[in-house]
Amino acid sequence: LWLIHIFHAIHYFSSHNRIVGRKPKNLSWEQAAAEPLTLLTAWEGLAEGLAIPFSSTPTNKTILIINGGGGVGTIGIQLAKKRHGLKVIATASRPETIELCKKLGADAVIDHRKPLRDQLKELGHDTVDFILNCHEADEHWDQLKVGCRYKSNIELFH
């Protein structure tokens, strides 16, 4: 039973026990509340949208995650690396988000404010196998459609 009132926020609601869990002690209530949304969005993008198979060992496939420092991107880096065995190239533009992407497992980080294709080529990639775009699609589309090995392997969120 979900209780919704147009003008007042509710403090309690009832839900089935199989879809809830305990809040991790190291997360704030706000962080814990946000996790399901970002986790499911990243999961759906990788496992369903891009149909990337699970792999317990590293593969020779590469993914470009645009906006790796954002909510969906940070989860996407971890899932792509640990659950799909992909080499991860993330984008970020600020020093703290670049460091975050590396800490979460990105193999390389490039700046999404600069031409992506040139930076990918500097890393030795003419194309990548998958692209998970968690940023403005319009801003990057011209580069994305020629930067992915298979055009159907681009997932857009914005």
N, C-alpha and C positions, 0 to 999 in steps of 0.2 A: 504494500500500500504506500503510494507516494502522495504526500500532502503538499498541495501547491496553493498559495494565496497570492493574488496579484500584487497587493500593496505591502505585504509584510513578509519578511524572511522567516522561515521556520527554523526552529532549533533542533527538532527531532523528526525523524521519519522512520518508518518501519520497513524492513527489507528482509528478504530470505537469507538465512545464515550461510548458504553455500556461495553467495556472491560477495561476502564481506570477509575481511581479515583484520588482524591486529596491525596497528600503526607501528612501523619500526621505530625503536627508541631514538635512533640518530636523526630522524626527520621531524621537522615541525609539522603541525597540523596542515598548514598550507601546502607544504611540499608533498605530504602524503596524499592530500586530496587531488593534487595535480598529476601524480604519477600514472594513474590508470589512463588518463586521456593521452598523455604523450607516449606512453608505452604502447598502447593499442594502435595509435596512429602510425608509429614507426613499424610495429609488427605487421600491420596490414599492408603498409607500403612495401616492405621487403618480402614477406612470405606470400602475400596474396596478390598485391598489385604487380610486383616484379617477378613473382613466382620463383624466387631464389631457393633452391633446395638447401636443407640443413646439411651441415658438414662438421664433423668433430675434428677434422684435420684441415690445415690450410689448403686452399685451392689456388689455382693460377688465375683466378678471376679478380677484377678490380672494380670497385664502386667509387663514384664521386658523390659525396654528400655535401650539397650546397646548404650553407648555414649550419655547419657542424656545431657551432656554439649555442644554438637555440635549443628549446626544449625537445622537439622531435629529433633534431640532429644529434644531440648528445646521446639519446637512447639509441638512435640509428647506428652511430659509430660502434657502440658496444655490441649490439645485436649482430651487425654485419661482420664484426671481427670474431666474436665468440661463438655465435650460433650458426653462421653461414660460412665461416672460414675465408672471408674475403680480404684482399688487400684494400685498405681504406685510405682514400684521399679526401680530406674534408676541406671546407672553405671556412675562413674566419678572417676578420680584418683588424681586430683589436688585440694587443699583446696578451691580455688576460684570456680571451677566448681561443687564441692560438695555443696557448699553454694548456688550456682545458682540453681541447681536442686531442693534443698529444698525450695528455695524462689518461684520457679515456681509451686510447688505443689507436688513434689515427697514425698511419705509417708516414703520412706527409700532410702538410697543411698549406693551402694556397689562399690568396687573397681574392675574395669574390668581387672586390671593387676594381680589379684589374682584369684584362682579358684572360679568360680561363684557358683557352686553347694554347696560348703561348706558354703559360705556366705548366700545363700538362706536358707539353713537348719538352720543356726543360727537365722534367722528371723522367723523360723517356717514354711517354705515352702519346701516341697519335690519337688513340681512342681509348675509351674505357668500356667495360662490359655492361655496367649498370650506372644509372644516375638517379639519385633520390634528391629531388629539389624541394627543400623546405623553406624557400624564399620566394620572392616575386618571380613568377614564371616569365612574365613579359620581359623583364630585365635581362634574362639569360637565354631566352628561347633560341635566338639565332645561333648562339654558340653551342647550345645543348643538342640541337638536332643534327649537327655535323660532328659532335664530339663523342657520340655513343656508337659503339660497334653495331648494335642492332636497334633500330629506331623504336621498336616496341618495348625496349627496356629502360624507359624513362618514366618515372613516377613523379607527379607534380602535386605539391601541397602548397596552398597559400591562402 
